[in-house]
Amino acid sequence: MIQHTLPAARARRALSHLLLALAIGFCLAATARAAPSLAAQRVAFRQAWAVAQQGGDGWRNWAKSLADYPLYPYLEEAALEHDVDTLDRATVTDFLARYHDLLPAADLRRAWLRSQARQQHWDDFLALYRPGLGDALACDALQAKLAQGGTLDFERDLATLWAKPSLPNACDTVLAAAHDAGLLTDARLWTRIDRALDGGQAGTVAALAAWLPGEEGKVAARLAQALRDPAAAVADAANWPDTPRHRQAAALALQRLARRDTEAADAGWQRLRPRFSFTPTQRDGVLYALALYHATDFDEHALVRLAALPADAQTATSREWRARVALARQDWPAVLAALDAMPAGQQDEDEWRYFRARALAATGHADQADALYGKLAQEPTYYGFLAADRVQGDYAICPLDPPDDPQREQDLLARAGLQRAFELFAVDLPQLARREWSHALDGADAGTLRLAARLAYERQWYDRAVFTYSSGDALRYYDQRFPLASQDGVVPQAQQAGIDPSWAYAIARAESAWMSDAHSGADARGLMQLVPATAAQVAKKNGLDWSGGQSLYDPVVNIVLGTRYLAQMAARYGGAPWLASAAYNAGPNKVDAWLDQRGSLPADLFVATIPYHETRDYVARVMAFAVIYDWRLSGKALPLASRMPPVGQPYRLPDVHSPRRDVTCPATSAPAPASSAVAGTPH
């Protein structure tokens, strides 16, 4: 039964691990003189790793069989880093000497330097400091220099740091010393303020404003306000003088306000336009922001605003939004006019070729439309699949296998760095594994990277293939780019949840690229990127065990909960995968609001008019990935159109009897471009 899935699975895994450990222990005792097996070393490493992270030397009791194990240095480093505040320099120096070219040595060096900086042990800090360890430690090194009576030189010590829009807190003391020494001239302060403005770093601008004299400090503070609170800045600007920097602040505030409240920005523009002598660039920037954000609101005057923008103010984004607004209105002549206004390269993107064909068909040019559909249908992308559905054609998927080069693969497997990477992955330390991978393959050519990705795929380390096979013919390595990770239980869990397994696979692929430890800025975790609070609710609703947020990094747990949450989203939208995918990404409240505004649109037009670029791209990728996964599972593919029923029309879950499209490889077929809905990799 479903409610027993999680505890039963964990119990089986725990029992399996216990039996394995006992068996290994018995074998080791019986064959004390024999070299331990790799499996036994992995078990011993996991045990030693857990102890090493608590500090001290207790881990050594668990690591007696690991002297020649590739990951042994990680154990010692973990224990030393735990106790870093009490380490003496000799202990650290000894470790660095023994493992000088390994990542654990670099980690311990950084940890110890940070500790010495906190304790202001500057002699020890400088003894082991090396340039290139990051901005925070670079500033700590300058602070150490000052503490020992040294002086600062701007060009030598600060110029590189000064060019960055934001710096860590460790630099505050050094910058204050530079200011007191007269190194931060007004001209240099304004140079950095402008960089910070470009980077949207209001905090940096506000901090630097305090070092500017009189009126200059006031206007710099108003620039920071324009970033932080544009509504207040627009209101206050009515009392500002018409100086170059105040014009800059007013224009910036209007542009930032347009993102949040287009009506307020419109009113502010009408008040401030006659007050300030805006430059043409500033004027066009404000007009651009107003036009663009009125378009994302689908304002009734958006098309006129976008079309009226000066040529120099037009961008690829403003041109595409002219087309999206026209699509939302199903104003097909306006769609064609918007597409014609795009430069050739933008017109050639698969999305706009598809909608040109849609517009041609809607304006009575069926033959031209079918010709465009037919050509686009030869591409394995979201829009290629939609085009194939329009002309009832086969899907163009041309699989290839990665090249086989046994000798070079053996050479790669002999690399100590890759050995460590594969072992770290095998003992469930994927973040460290990716670091070793990148370090070992730094500077490698494309062929070497692809061979390494193949080796990773064979070891069920799927994300390496997903990210490596991202261009050219490698886009056709479908087995590797769209793995069927059956050990995670996607198919049976999707079936139990009542959703299509190919859709569940597509969501996992789009969310994490099969990185089980994926963690987003919003605290979404694991393969299907669930937020702990959501996962807890899903577990409760479905009678599933819940062991906390960390359990979401267990692929089995994540898939069980993720498929149930997908089922909840699908039920909210009549089962429609495309709407449920949008809700999975942007949240159901946003999708409900968009449906209230444009729910009468056909599905392909609705997706094209989703205001969030991330969600538009996400839905397109998931739908394309579902086609590919359906083909991988069944040999044919459910028509994409059937996954995108009109709003309000119930969706029928496919089964083995559902009609599917044949998949063929046209002679003229080329791999999808890297920017396409299928070729792109997540994040």
C-alpha positions in Angstrom: 0.0 0.0 0.0 1.1 3.5 -0.7 1.3 4.6 3.0 4.0 2.0 3.6 6.1 2.8 0.6 8.7 5.1 2.3 9.3 3.3 5.6 9.3 0.0 3.9 11.8 1.2 1.3 14.1 2.7 4.0 13.8 -0.5 6.1 14.8 -2.6 3.2 17.8 -0.3 2.4 18.8 -0.2 6.1 18.6 -4.0 6.3 20.5 -4.4 3.1 23.3 -2.0 4.3 23.5 -3.8 7.6 23.8 -7.2 6.0 26.3 -5.9 3.6 28.4 -4.4 6.4 28.2 -7.7 8.4 29.1 -9.7 5.4 32.1 -7.5 4.7 33.1 -7.5 8.3 33.0 -11.3 8.3 35.0 -11.5 5.1 37.6 -9.1 6.4 38.0 -11.0 9.6 38.3 -14.3 7.8 40.8 -12.9 5.3 42.8 -10.5 7.4 45.8 -10.7 5.2 43.9 -10.2 1.9 43.5 -6.7 0.5 40.0 -5.3 1.2 37.6 -5.2 -1.7 36.4 -1.9 -3.1 32.9 -2.5 -1.7 34.4 -3.1 1.7 36.4 0.1 1.5 33.4 2.1 0.5 31.5 0.8 3.6 34.5 1.6 5.8 34.8 5.1 4.3 31.2 6.0 5.0 31.7 4.9 8.6 34.9 6.8 8.9 33.5 9.9 7.2 30.6 10.2 9.6 33.1 10.0 12.6 35.7 12.4 10.9 33.1 15.1 10.6 32.9 15.2 14.4 36.6 16.0 14.7 39.4 14.3 16.6 41.2 11.1 15.6 38.4 8.6 16.2 37.9 8.2 12.5 41.3 6.4 12.2 39.8 3.3 13.9 37.4 3.0 11.0 40.0 3.7 8.3 42.6 1.0 9.0 41.8 -0.6 5.6 41.8 2.7 3.7 45.4 3.7 3.5 45.5 3.1 -0.2 41.9 4.2 -0.8 41.6 7.3 -3.1 39.5 9.2 -0.7 41.6 8.8 2.4 42.8 12.5 2.4 39.1 13.6 2.6 38.8 11.9 6.0 41.8 13.6 7.5 40.8 17.0 6.1 37.2 16.7 7.5 38.5 16.0 11.0 41.1 18.8 10.8 38.6 21.3 9.5 36.2 20.5 12.3 38.9 21.4 14.8 40.4 24.2 12.6 40.3 26.9 15.3 42.6 24.9 17.5 45.1 23.7 14.9 48.7 24.8 14.9 50.4 25.9 11.8 52.7 22.9 11.8 49.8 20.5 11.6 48.3 22.4 8.7 51.6 22.7 6.9 52.2 19.0 7.2 48.8 18.2 5.6 49.4 20.7 2.8 52.8 19.2 2.1 51.5 15.6 1.9 48.5 16.5 -0.3 49.5 19.8 -1.9 47.9 19.2 -5.3 44.6 17.8 -3.9 41.3 19.6 -3.3 41.2 18.6 0.4 44.5 20.6 0.8 43.0 23.6 -0.8 39.9 23.3 1.5 41.9 23.0 4.6 44.1 26.0 3.6 41.0 28.2 3.1 39.4 27.0 6.3 42.5 27.6 8.4 43.1 31.0 6.8 39.5 32.1 7.6 40.1 30.9 11.2 43.3 32.8 11.6 41.7 35.9 10.2 38.8 35.7 12.7 41.3 35.4 15.5 43.6 38.0 13.9 46.6 35.7 14.0 48.1 37.6 11.1 51.6 36.1 11.2 50.2 32.6 10.8 47.7 33.8 8.2 50.4 35.4 6.0 52.6 32.3 6.3 50.1 30.2 4.4 48.2 32.7 2.4 48.3 32.4 -1.4 46.7 34.8 -3.9 43.7 33.6 -5.9 41.7 32.3 -2.9 38.7 34.7 -3.3 37.9 38.2 -2.5 37.3 37.7 1.3 40.7 36.2 1.9 42.3 38.8 -0.4 40.9 41.4 1.9 42.0 39.5 5.0 45.5 39.5 3.5 45.4 43.3 3.1 44.1 43.6 6.6 47.0 41.5 7.8 49.4 43.7 5.9 48.0 46.8 7.6 48.1 45.1 11.0 51.8 44.6 10.5 52.4 48.2 9.7 52.2 48.1 5.9 50.5 50.6 3.7 48.1 50.3 0.8 48.7 51.2 -2.8 45.4 51.6 -4.8 46.6 50.2 -8.1 48.5 47.3 -6.6 46.2 46.3 -3.8 42.7 47.6 -4.5 42.1 48.2 -8.2 40.9 44.7 -9.0 38.6 44.5 -6.0 37.3 48.1 -6.7 36.1 47.0 -10.1 33.5 44.6 -8.6 30.0 45.8 -7.9 29.9 44.1 -4.5 32.4 42.8 -2.1 32.2 40.6 1.0 32.1 42.1 4.5 35.7 41.1 5.0 36.7 44.0 2.8 35.0 46.7 4.9 38.0 47.3 7.2 40.4 47.5 4.3 38.2 49.9 2.4 37.8 52.1 5.4 41.5 52.2 5.8 41.9 53.1 2.1 39.4 55.9 2.6 41.2 57.2 5.6 44.4 57.1 3.7 42.9 59.3 0.9 43.0 56.6 -1.7 39.3 56.6 -2.4 39.0 59.8 -4.3 35.6 61.2 -5.4 36.2 60.1 -8.9 37.0 56.6 -7.8 33.9 56.5 -5.6 31.7 57.5 -8.5 33.3 54.9 -10.8 32.4 52.2 -8.4 28.9 53.6 -7.7 28.2 53.4 -11.4 29.3 49.8 -11.5 27.2 49.0 -8.5 24.2 50.7 -10.2 24.7 48.6 -13.2 24.7 45.5 -11.0 21.7 46.6 -9.0 23.7 46.7 -5.7 21.9 49.3 -3.7 23.8 48.5 -0.5 27.1 49.2 -2.1 25.8 52.5 -3.5 24.5 53.5 -0.1 27.7 52.6 1.7 29.9 54.6 -0.8 27.5 57.6 -0.6 28.6 58.2 3.0 32.1 58.9 1.8 31.1 61.6 -0.7 31.0 65.2 0.4 27.8 67.3 0.8 25.5 67.3 -2.2 27.4 64.5 -3.9 26.7 62.3 -1.0 23.0 63.2 -1.0 22.5 62.4 -4.7 24.4 59.1 -4.3 22.0 58.2 -1.5 19.1 59.1 -3.9 20.6 56.7 -6.5 20.5 54.0 -3.8 16.9 54.9 -3.0 16.0 54.6 -6.7 17.1 51.0 -6.5 15.7 50.2 -3.1 12.4 52.1 -3.1 11.7 53.5 -6.6 8.1 54.6 -5.7 9.4 56.8 -2.9 12.2 58.1 -5.2 9.8 59.0 -7.9 7.7 60.9 -5.4 10.7 62.7 -3.9 12.1 63.5 -7.3 9.5 66.3 -7.7 11.7 68.3 -5.3 15.1 67.4 -6.8 17.2 69.8 -8.8 17.7 69.2 -12.5 21.4 68.1 -12.3 23.0 65.2 -14.3 23.1 62.8 -11.3 19.6 63.7 -10.2 18.4 63.0 -13.8 20.2 59.7 -13.6 18.4 58.9 -10.3 15.0 59.9 -11.5 15.3 57.9 -14.7 16.5 54.8 -12.8 13.7 55.1 -10.3 11.1 55.3 -13.1 12.5 52.2 -14.8 12.6 50.3 -11.6 9.1 51.4 -10.7 7.8 50.3 -14.1 8.6 46.7 -13.2 6.4 46.8 -10.1 3.6 49.3 -10.9 3.2 50.4 -14.5 0.4 52.8 -13.7 2.4 54.5 -11.0 5.4 54.7 -13.3 3.2 56.2 -16.1 2.0 58.9 -13.7 5.5 59.5 -12.4 6.8 59.9 -16.0 4.1 62.5 -16.8 5.1 64.5 -13.7 8.9 64.3 -14.1 9.3 64.5 -17.8 8.8 68.3 -17.9 10.9 68.8 -14.8 14.1 67.1 -15.9 16.2 67.6 -19.0 16.6 63.8 -19.6 19.1 62.7 -22.1 17.9 60.8 -25.2 19.3 57.6 -23.7 17.5 58.2 -20.4 14.3 59.1 -22.1 14.4 56.0 -24.3 15.3 53.8 -21.3 12.2 55.0 -19.4 9.9 54.6 -22.5 11.4 51.1 -23.0 10.6 50.1 -19.5 7.1 51.4 -19.6 6.4 49.8 -22.9 7.9 46.4 -21.9 6.1 46.1 -18.6 2.8 47.3 -20.0 3.3 44.4 -22.5 3.9 41.9 -19.7 0.7 43.1 -18.2 -1.0 42.7 -21.6 -2.2 46.3 -21.4 -4.6 47.3 -24.2 -2.1 50.0 -25.4 1.0 47.7 -25.2 1.2 47.0 -29.0 1.1 50.7 -29.8 3.7 51.5 -27.2 6.1 48.8 -28.4 5.7 49.7 -32.0 6.4 53.4 -31.2 9.6 52.8 -29.5 12.6 54.5 -31.2 14.7 52.0 -33.2 17.7 52.6 -30.9 15.6 51.6 -27.9 14.4 48.3 -29.4 15.8 45.1 -28.1 15.2 41.4 -28.8 13.0 41.4 -25.6 10.8 44.3 -26.7 10.4 42.8 -30.2 9.4 39.4 -28.8 6.9 41.0 -26.5 5.3 42.8 -29.4 4.7 39.4 -30.9 3.4 37.9 -27.6 0.9 40.7 -27.1 -0.4 40.1 -30.6 -0.6 36.4 -30.0 -2.6 37.0 -26.8 -5.1 39.0 -28.9 -5.0 36.4 -31.7 -4.4 39.4 -34.0 -2.7 37.5 -36.7 -1.8 40.4 -39.0 -0.2 42.1 -36.0 1.7 38.9 -35.2 3.1 38.9 -38.8 4.0 42.6 -38.5 5.8 41.9 -35.2 7.7 39.0 -36.6 8.7 41.1 -39.7 10.1 43.7 -37.3 12.5 41.2 -35.8 16.1 40.9 -37.2 16.7 37.8 -39.3 18.4 35.9 -36.5 15.5 36.3 -34.1 13.0 35.4 -36.8 14.9 32.2 -37.4 14.3 31.0 -33.8 12.1 27.9 -33.8 9.4 29.6 -31.7 8.9 32.4 -34.2 9.0 30.2 -37.2 6.2 28.2 -35.6 4.1 31.2 -34.9 4.7 32.6 -38.4 3.2 29.4 -39.7 0.3 29.7 -37.3 -0.3 33.3 -38.4 0.0 32.4 -42.1 -2.5 29.6 -41.7 -4.9 31.9 -39.8 -4.7 34.5 -42.6 -5.5 32.2 -45.4 -2.0 31.1 -46.5 -2.2 27.4 -45.7 0.3 26.2 -48.3 3.0 28.6 -46.9 2.1 27.5 -43.4 2.4 23.8 -44.2 5.7 24.3 -45.8 7.0 26.0 -42.7 5.5 23.4 -40.4 7.0 20.6 -42.5 10.5 22.1 -42.3 10.2 22.8 -38.6 8.9 19.3 -37.9 12.3 17.9 -38.8 13.7 19.4 -35.5 13.4 17.5 -32.2 12.1 20.5 -30.2 8.9 21.6 -28.5 8.0 23.7 -31.5 9.2 21.0 -33.9 6.8 18.5 -32.2 4.0 21.0 -32.3 4.6 21.6 -36.0 4.6 17.8 -36.7 1.2 17.6 -35.0 -0.1 20.4 -37.3 0.8 18.4 -40.4 0.2 14.9 -38.9 3.8 14.0 -39.4 6.2 11.7 -37.7 8.5 13.1 -34.9 12.1 13.6 -36.0 14.4 12.0 -33.5 17.7 10.7 -34.7 19.5 8.9 -31.9 23.3 8.3 -31.8 25.5 6.5 -29.4 28.6 8.2 -28.0 31.8 7.1 -29.7 33.7 4.2 -28.2 37.4 4.5 -27.6 38.5 1.8 -25.1 42.1 2.9 -24.9 41.3 6.5 -24.2 38.7 5.5 -21.7 41.3 3.3 -19.9 43.6 6.3 -19.8 40.9 8.4 -18.3 40.1 5.8 -15.7 43.8 5.9 -14.7 43.6 9.6 -13.8 43.7 9.9 -10.0 41.3 12.9 -10.1 38.6 11.0 -12.0 39.1 8.0 -9.7 38.4 10.3 -6.8 35.4 11.8 -8.6 33.8 8.4 -9.3 34.5 7.2 -5.7 33.0 10.3 -4.2 29.9 9.7 -6.3 29.8 6.1 -5.3 29.8 6.9 -1.6 27.0 9.5 -2.0 29.0 12.7 -1.9 27.9 14.2 -5.2 28.9 17.8 -4.6 32.5 16.8 -3.8 32.4 14.4 -6.8 31.5 17.3 -9.1 34.3 19.4 -7.8 36.8 16.6 -8.4 35.3 16.1 -11.8 35.8 19.7 -12.8 39.3 19.8 -11.3 40.3 16.6 -13.1 39.0 17.7 -16.5 39.9 21.4 -16.3 41.1 22.3 -19.8 40.1 19.0 -21.4 39.0 19.0 -25.0 35.4 18.2 -26.0 36.3 14.6 -27.0 37.8 13.9 -23.6 34.9 15.4 -21.8 32.4 13.3 -23.8 34.3 10.1 -23.1 34.4 11.0 -19.4 30.7 11.6 -19.5 30.1 8.2 -21.0 32.1 6.6 -18.2 30.0 8.6 -15.7 26.8 7.5 -17.3 27.8 3.8 -17.1 28.2 4.4 -13.4 24.7 5.8 -13.2 26.1 9.3 -12.6 23.6 10.8 -15.1 24.0 14.5 -14.6 27.5 14.5 -16.1 26.1 13.3 -19.4 23.2 15.7 -19.3 25.5 18.7 -18.9 28.3 17.5 -21.2 26.2 16.4 -24.2 24.8 19.8 -24.8 25.9 20.7 -28.4 26.4 19.4 -31.9 25.9 15.7 -32.6 26.0 15.0 -28.8 22.5 16.3 -28.6 21.5 13.1 -30.3 22.8 10.9 -27.5 19.3 10.4 -26.2 19.9 7.4 -24.0 22.5 9.4 -22.0 20.8 12.8 -22.1 17.4 11.3 -21.1 18.3 8.4 -18.8 15.7 6.0 -17.5 16.8 6.0 -13.9 14.7 3.0 -12.9 16.4 2.5 -9.6 14.6 5.7 -8.3 11.2 4.1 -9.0 9.8 6.7 -11.4 7.6 4.4 -13.4 5.9 2.5 -10.5 5.6 5.6 -8.4 4.1 7.6 -11.2 1.6 4.8 -11.9 0.6 4.7 -8.2 0.1 8.4 -8.2 -2.0 8.2 -11.3 0.2 10.3 -13.7 2.0 9.5 -16.9 5.6 8.2 -16.1 7.0 10.0 -19.1 5.8 13.3 -17.7 7.2 12.5 -14.3 10.6 11.7 -15.9 10.4 15.0 -17.8 9.8 17.0 -14.7 12.7 15.4 -12.9 15.0 15.9 -15.9 14.0 19.6 -16.2 14.1 20.3 -12.4 17.5 18.7 -11.5 19.1 17.2 -14.5 19.3 14.1 -12.2 21.4 15.7 -9.5 20.0 14.1 -6.4 21.5 16.8 -4.2 20.2 19.8 -6.2 19.2 22.7 -4.0 17.7 25.9 -5.2 17.7 29.4 -3.7 14.1 28.8 -2.7 15.1 25.7 -0.7 13.7 23.3 -3.3 15.6 20.0 -2.9 16.4 16.8 -4.8 15.5 15.3 -8.1 12.0 16.8 -8.3 13.0 20.0 -6.4 10.5 19.9 -3.6 10.4 22.5 -0.8 10.3 20.8 2.6 7.0 22.5 3.6 5.3 21.3 0.4 6.8 17.9 0.8 5.5 17.7 4.4 2.0 18.6 3.3 2.1 16.1 0.4 3.3 13.3 2.8 0.5 14.1 5.3 -2.2 14.2 2.6 -1.1 10.9 1.2 -0.4 9.1 4.5 3.3 8.9 3.8 6.1 8.9 6.4 8.0 12.3 6.6 11.5 12.4 7.9 12.3 16.0 7.3 13.9 18.1 4.6 17.1 16.1 4.4 15.2 13.1 3.3 14.4 14.9 0.0 18.0 14.2 -1.1 17.1 10.5 -1.1 16.0 9.8 -4.7 13.4 7.2 -3.7 11.8 9.5 -1.1 11.9 12.5 -3.5 10.3 10.6 -6.4 7.5 9.2 -4.2 6.6 12.7 -2.9 7.3 14.5 -6.2 4.9 12.2 -8.2 2.2 12.7 -5.6 2.6 16.5 -5.7 2.5 16.4 -9.5 -0.8 14.4 -9.2 -2.2 17.2 -7.0 -1.3 19.8 -9.5 -2.7 17.7 -12.4 -6.0 17.2 -10.5 -6.3 21.0 -10.0 -6.2 21.5 -13.8 -8.3 18.6 -15.1 -5.3 16.4 -15.4 -3.6 18.6 -18.1 0.1 18.1 -17.9 1.0 21.4 -19.5 -0.9 23.5 -17.0 0.2 21.4 -14.1 3.8 21.9 -15.3 3.3 25.6 -15.2 1.9 25.4 -11.7 4.8 23.2 -10.6 7.2 25.9 -11.7 5.4 29.2 -10.9 2.9 28.1 -8.4 -0.9 27.4 -8.9 -1.9 30.9 -7.8 0.0 32.5 -10.6 -1.4 30.0 -13.1 -4.9 30.7 -11.9 -4.4 34.4 -12.4 -3.1 33.9 -15.9 -6.1 31.6 -16.7 -8.5 34.3 -15.5 -6.9 36.7 -17.9 -6.2 34.5 -20.9 -7.8 31.1 -20.3 -9.7 31.2 -23.5 -6.5 30.9 -25.6 -5.4 27.7 -27.2 -2.7 25.9 -25.2 0.2 26.8 -27.5 -0.7 30.5 -27.4 -1.3 30.5 -23.7 2.2 29.1 -23.1 3.7 31.7 -25.4 2.0 34.4 -23.3 3.1 33.3 -19.9 4.7 36.5 -18.5 7.6 34.7 -16.8 10.4 33.7 -19.2 11.5 30.9 -16.8 8.0 29.3 -16.7 7.5 29.6 -20.5 10.8 27.9 -21.1 10.1 25.3 -18.4 6.7 24.3 -19.8 8.2 24.0 -23.3 11.1 21.9 -22.1 9.0 19.6 -20.0 6.5 19.0 -22.8 9.3 18.2 -25.2 11.1 16.0 -22.7 7.8 14.1 -22.1 7.7 13.3 -25.8 11.3 12.0 -25.7 10.8 10.0 -22.6 7.5 8.5 -23.9 9.5 7.4 -27.0 12.2 5.9 -24.8 9.7 4.0 -22.8 7.4 2.8 -25.6 9.3 3.2 -28.9 6.7 5.7 -30.1 5.5 9.0 -28.8 2.2 10.3 -27.7 1.3 13.4 -29.7 2.3 16.5 -27.9 -1.0 18.1 -28.8 -2.8 15.4 -26.7 -0.7 16.5 -23.7 -2.0 20.1 -24.2 -5.8 19.9 -24.2 -7.7 23.2 -24.3 -8.4 24.8 -20.9 -11.4 23.1 -19.3 -11.2 20.0 -21.4 -10.5 16.9 -19.3 -7.2 15.2 -20.0 -7.3 11.4 -20.5 -4.3 9.6 -19.0 -2.5 7.7 -21.8 -2.1 3.9 -21.7 -0.6 1.3 -23.9 -3.6 1.6 -26.3 -3.3 5.3 -26.8 -2.3 6.2 -30.4 1.3 7.4 -30.7 3.3 8.9 -33.4 6.1 7.1 -35.2 9.6 8.4 -34.7 11.8 8.7 -37.8 15.1 10.2 -38.7 14.8 12.5 -41.8 17.8 12.4 -44.1 18.1 16.2 -43.7 17.6 16.2 -40.0 20.1 18.2 -38.0 20.7 18.3 -34.2 18.7 20.8 -32.3 20.4 24.1 -31.6 21.8 24.6 -28.1 19.1 27.2 -27.4 16.2 25.0 -28.2 13.6 23.7 -25.8 15.1 20.3 -25.9 18.8 21.0 -26.2 19.1 23.4 -23.3 20.0 22.0 -19.9 18.3 23.2 -16.7 19.4 26.1 -14.5 
